[in-house]
Amino acid sequence: VKIVLRMIIKSLSETLFALDTNKASASQLTLDPQALVADSQTGSQSDLSSRPLYKYVDENTLFSRPTYAALLNLFDNYKRITGQAESFTSQQLTEQDTFLKETMLNTQLGRELFAFLYTKGVYKSEAEFIEDLKNMWFGLYSRYNGAMDSSGFEHIFAGEIKGGKVSGFHNWIRFYLLEKQGELNYYSHSFNGPWSGYPDVLGLQFHWDGYYKQVGSAVIGCSPEFDFALYSLCYIARPGKYCYLSLGGTQLILQTYTWDNSSYGNGKKYIGSAYPVSM
């Protein structure tokens, strides 16, 4: 059964890969990776790259697309320091709903993921699918001191500060925006995936406004819906485990983690973390 499931998930990931029409093309995104360091050197906190990682991003084209615009609206809704409770205005809650609708219902990619989970009996309707994703990704839980200070979405897409260092932070668009604003300093990379086009995978070392990230891996150049769909698929199908995917015939492994200290619904687990394995 496990082997069959793994083959089915790999096949679906290739379908989602082919449907990612909103990903960046080579002319819309140019990287300047510069220094490559060994895994043993990632803790040295050495700025070995004098230039930004992102040389060029075609914001006019990419960020005007509905799924990108919906993601951008969410980034400023969070306090990055754990221990500070999150609270949302009605406008911010609407932005969460808009992101879910634009990525999962208004793209062929999102509808393909739903169709797969529907045929497998995971969800009985689109409404149930969206409601579960909303809880799983945006539901709040406490990482520090009992404050409702975190969620899967904040941790993975926006990034947090916990214990004096960057925690989570696995989204390329967030990285690009903070780097452009001068709040993030790219140091080096310890992994560069085998893909020649986008999406690609990088393992990054960087400093975010006073705090260091030793290895922040991310799928680079994909659309928000692709990132969100792959993590959701792996979390639902392989929670807390390695999830073997295939993009253009090349293997990608995602690792997900469940949040085990609290739950929603009838004992369902929030997403704790998810990221591409970079080794």
URWOFEN-V728325 format. One record per residue. N is the residue number from 1. PHI is phi in whole degrees, 0 to 359 (NA if undefined). NEAR is the number of other C-alpha atoms within 8 Angstrom. D_LAST is the distance of its C-alpha to the last C-alpha in Angstrom with 1 decimal. Layout:
BEGIN
N;PHI;NEAR;D_LAST + N;PHI;NEAR;D_LAST
END
This chain:
BEGIN
1;NA;4;27.3 + 2;300;5;23.6 + 3;294;6;22.8 + 4;298;7;25.3 + 5;300;8;23.8 + 6;298;10;20.3 + 7;294;8;22.0 + 8;295;8;24.0 + 9;295;10;21.1 + 10;299;11;19.3 + 11;297;10;22.7 + 12;296;8;23.3 + 13;297;12;20.1 + 14;294;13;21.2 + 15;296;8;24.6 + 16;297;12;23.3 + 17;301;10;21.3 + 18;292;7;24.6 + 19;274;8;26.6 + 20;280;11;24.7 + 21;286;5;27.5 + 22;268;8;27.0 + 23;293;10;23.7 + 24;286;13;23.9 + 25;269;9;25.0 + 26;299;8;24.2 + 27;278;6;27.6 + 28;262;10;27.0 + 29;211;13;23.8 + 30;235;10;22.9 + 31;257;8;20.0 + 32;228;9;20.2 + 33;294;8;16.7 + 34;55;9;18.2 + 35;292;9;16.5 + 36;252;9;13.0 + 37;242;9;12.2 + 38;289;7;10.3 + 39;306;6;8.4 + 40;290;5;11.9 + 41;258;7;13.7 + 42;291;12;12.5 + 43;271;6;15.5 + 44;284;5;18.1 + 45;54;9;19.2 + 46;253;5;20.1 + 47;279;8;21.1 + 48;262;8;20.1 + 49;235;10;20.8 + 50;281;6;24.4 + 51;249;6;24.3 + 52;297;10;22.9 + 53;291;9;19.7 + 54;267;11;22.0 + 55;279;9;24.6 + 56;205;8;26.4 + 57;228;8;26.4 + 58;281;8;29.4 + 59;299;7;30.3 + 60;304;6;33.7 + 61;281;7;32.4 + 62;291;11;29.3 + 63;284;9;30.5 + 64;274;9;33.8 + 65;288;9;32.3 + 66;304;8;33.2 + 67;288;12;29.7 + 68;292;12;28.5 + 69;301;10;31.8 + 70;294;12;31.4 + 71;293;10;28.0 + 72;302;7;29.3 + 73;293;9;32.3 + 74;273;10;30.1 + 75;298;9;28.3 + 76;271;5;31.4 + 77;266;8;32.3 + 78;233;8;30.3 + 79;265;8;30.7 + 80;282;7;27.4 + 81;280;8;28.5 + 82;292;13;28.2 + 83;95;12;31.6 + 84;257;9;33.4 + 85;299;9;34.5 + 86;271;10;33.7 + 87;216;4;36.7 + 88;237;8;37.1 + 89;284;6;40.2 + 90;298;6;41.4 + 91;299;7;40.1 + 92;291;10;36.6 + 93;294;9;36.8 + 94;296;8;38.0 + 95;296;11;35.0 + 96;296;11;32.7 + 97;298;9;34.9 + 98;296;9;34.8 + 99;299;11;31.0 + 100;298;12;31.0 + 101;293;10;33.8 + 102;295;12;32.6 + 103;282;13;29.0 + 104;261;15;29.9 + 105;255;10;33.5 + 106;261;9;34.2 + 107;237;10;31.4 + 108;297;8;31.3 + 109;299;13;27.6 + 110;295;13;28.5 + 111;292;11;31.5 + 112;294;9;29.5 + 113;298;12;27.2 + 114;300;11;30.5 + 115;302;8;32.2 + 116;297;8;29.4 + 117;292;10;29.6 + 118;295;11;33.4 + 119;292;7;33.8 + 120;273;7;31.7 + 121;81;7;34.1 + 122;288;7;31.7 + 123;231;10;34.0 + 124;265;8;37.6 + 125;204;7;37.9 + 126;299;8;36.2 + 127;298;6;37.7 + 128;293;9;36.1 + 129;301;11;32.7 + 130;293;11;32.9 + 131;297;8;34.4 + 132;291;8;31.6 + 133;299;11;28.9 + 134;298;12;31.0 + 135;294;10;31.1 + 136;301;12;27.5 + 137;266;11;26.2 + 138;253;12;29.0 + 139;297;10;30.7 + 140;272;9;30.9 + 141;213;10;30.1 + 142;254;11;30.1 + 143;268;11;27.1 + 144;211;8;29.6 + 145;63;6;33.2 + 146;79;7;34.3 + 147;284;11;34.2 + 148;282;12;33.1 + 149;247;14;30.6 + 150;211;13;27.5 + 151;205;14;26.3 + 152;302;14;23.1 + 153;296;9;23.9 + 154;301;12;24.5 + 155;299;15;21.4 + 156;277;14;19.0 + 157;271;11;20.9 + 158;265;13;23.0 + 159;89;13;21.3 + 160;224;14;23.1 + 161;244;12;24.0 + 162;218;9;24.1 + 163;60;4;24.9 + 164;77;6;24.9 + 165;213;9;21.5 + 166;289;13;19.9 + 167;237;10;18.9 + 168;75;11;17.3 + 169;71;12;17.7 + 170;230;13;15.4 + 171;237;12;17.9 + 172;292;10;18.2 + 173;289;6;22.0 + 174;300;10;22.4 + 175;300;9;20.5 + 176;303;9;22.6 + 177;296;8;25.8 + 178;291;10;25.3 + 179;295;13;24.4 + 180;297;8;27.5 + 181;281;7;29.6 + 182;81;7;28.7 + 183;266;9;27.2 + 184;231;13;23.6 + 185;243;10;22.6 + 186;284;14;19.3 + 187;259;15;18.2 + 188;189;15;15.0 + 189;228;14;11.6 + 190;249;14;8.4 + 191;209;11;6.5 + 192;226;10;9.0 + 193;299;8;8.9 + 194;280;6;11.3 + 195;283;9;14.1 + 196;273;5;17.2 + 197;254;7;19.0 + 198;251;12;18.5 + 199;286;11;16.8 + 200;235;13;13.6 + 201;233;14;10.4 + 202;234;14;9.8 + 203;254;13;8.4 + 204;245;15;11.9 + 205;250;16;14.1 + 206;202;13;17.6 + 207;242;12;21.0 + 208;246;11;22.9 + 209;46;6;26.6 + 210;103;5;26.5 + 211;227;10;23.3 + 212;256;11;19.8 + 213;240;13;16.3 + 214;286;10;13.7 + 215;216;9;10.6 + 216;252;12;12.1 + 217;272;13;10.0 + 218;207;12;12.5 + 219;277;14;13.7 + 220;259;11;15.8 + 221;87;12;19.3 + 222;281;13;19.8 + 223;282;12;23.0 + 224;302;10;23.5 + 225;290;12;24.6 + 226;292;12;21.5 + 227;306;10;19.2 + 228;295;9;21.8 + 229;291;12;22.4 + 230;295;9;18.9 + 231;297;12;18.4 + 232;296;9;21.9 + 233;304;9;21.6 + 234;293;13;18.6 + 235;291;13;20.4 + 236;287;7;23.6 + 237;272;6;22.5 + 238;223;10;19.7 + 239;298;10;20.3 + 240;75;9;18.2 + 241;230;8;15.9 + 242;293;9;13.0 + 243;236;11;14.5 + 244;269;11;13.9 + 245;242;13;15.1 + 246;220;12;15.9 + 247;239;10;16.6 + 248;62;6;18.8 + 249;86;6;17.9 + 250;250;8;14.2 + 251;288;8;12.1 + 252;236;10;10.6 + 253;248;10;9.8 + 254;253;14;11.5 + 255;250;13;12.1 + 256;241;18;15.7 + 257;227;12;18.0 + 258;272;11;21.8 + 259;266;10;24.2 + 260;263;7;26.4 + 261;272;4;29.0 + 262;204;8;31.0 + 263;212;11;31.5 + 264;230;10;33.4 + 265;57;5;35.8 + 266;262;5;36.3 + 267;80;6;33.5 + 268;281;7;30.6 + 269;261;11;27.5 + 270;289;16;26.3 + 271;286;14;22.6 + 272;270;11;21.1 + 273;196;11;17.7 + 274;198;12;15.3 + 275;195;12;12.2 + 276;285;12;9.4 + 277;287;9;6.2 + 278;242;10;3.8 + 279;202;3;0.0
END
